[in-house]
């Protein structure tokens, strides 16, 4: 099957201006993506814990290209797993999800596929040929970027974008001060990733149209190719294996561009674009970060931001940013309308798109974890530009967070950026520069748009669509302070696998059944690697959750079954981070079909679609300086559960549609119920696992 045929079959266009086609009505060809993949949010897991040093690096370094890319050329390519191993693993993964009769049918379909001379053997040969082509860096990359992101037509907000909520900064309560400190720290991180002093001779670069070559992303300037020695950011490692750093080049001065039939990503020359754009009351302001060859100090940035707040006043402009929250085809048309409305509008848009990053100064003051998370997740749809890769959000009460566009970067690079910002500020390691504000700083300039009736109408429609979409979703946060990583390690189990079992138990408590669950596994040890699926549900996990809810099962038996479930999960995750999962390989085989070829029974078997219908889309990402992170659900009858495992606490962000209906049953306040069951499951697991700990000796009182 051709890639375009697959995209066409997905039928992702809206049927109206208000509500998207329900995801359960999409073609079975649709790739059920974890948004841990957004939505997929791709993040680190315990099997690939990142660090910035390695005792004995497994690859040779090319130090001529700088720290950031010195292992890049030596990294292995993404492997194509053995066909038989993948099919065996697939059968094991679907067994706990199917009845005996349905499983028997699936076995027949799998054995037909793997038979000598059968379709599996032929498709495997094609996939191997693609992977072994010297011109191919990563056999999955173009397919994945197109299907998971750029060809995806639903809005990026909710369905693709993700957020981090920050811990409070008690030294900086005023929004201008908080925003200035964040901007200074982010600019410091940028210096480690891109060289902003190397001037290029190339000056005629334009983003007026989609690149002619068949790439969804492109960089059209030489800074990344000819001056890499300036990229001083330290490499990331998983134990002794370097992790691919390629996605860092899509971090700053980057923007997703709407286009039909699929979008693309652009990075603007960082030597020519050192401005940031600040939003206030739906208005856009340009702040140059360099003056007379010197970066603005934190005090100067604060003065500029305060000036913007004063300039904006109480007036709110028409919400141009709301157009970026639209269905991607609708936004493509609206952008054309906007550009045609006035000759200066194209340059105005490019000023936003080319900025280093956005600062959103919201006039709201969220207080609770739920309120802050929702404000970072989507806001009111007006004071954002959702196509920008990096948006730092600061609220009127000094609370803050981050929103990331997910197309070209997974969660690990941006989590490193945000953790750097917060950690270095908290430890007072950022050079804030002089407290004196130079008198010759240019006043922040407002980006002016000229709108006609058609654009105003498009904005009104976009706001209606956005408000309807947000109104149909729910989000609740569980900040669980009963215990965290320190106690889980005393149980001698993997903290990540342990929390995955909390989620499995909570789901079973609520629904009385186990259903397909996605956990993101990163494969960045391979060139241009992004993610693989870790299928959490196993025969062992199902046996364990049933035992946990059976009061007749002894506590030691529950603990034993729990450890077996955790062991099974670790085994699958270990395979997944080596790119030996099920989902990406089967996807590659399916995409290797030619347009006129009959689809093998394996791919038409209901078990194939059902086993990747992610009722639970999960991922872990942890920083002691985050108060939360998350994204939307992948399926309308499922949950998006992002979690953090801190030293002495656990944090769950639970998102779903508000009127949750699962297999015909409506669950009122379903997200709140899931939060409650997560808390109950965490308590139950502690009770079971703690019973097996040796008693601590009682210390004598002096």
Beta strands, then each sheet from edge to edge (+ up, - down):
strand 1: 50-51
strand 2: 162-166
strand 3: 217-219
strand 4: 237-238
strand 5: 241-242
strand 6: 254-257
strand 7: 264-267
strand 8: 275-280
strand 9: 283-288
strand 10: 290-291
strand 11: 294-295
strand 12: 358-361
strand 13: 390-394
strand 14: 400-404
strand 15: 445-446
strand 16: 473-480
strand 17: 517-522
strand 18: 531-535
strand 19: 616-620
strand 20: 626-630
strand 21: 639-645
strand 22: 650-657
strand 23: 660-662
strand 24: 665-667
sheet 1: 1+ 4- 5+
sheet 2: 15+ 9- 8+ 12+ 13+ 14- 2+ 20-
sheet 3: 3+ 7+ 6-
sheet 4: 10+ 11-
sheet 5: 16+ 22- 21+ 19+ 17+ 18-
sheet 6: 23+ 24-
end
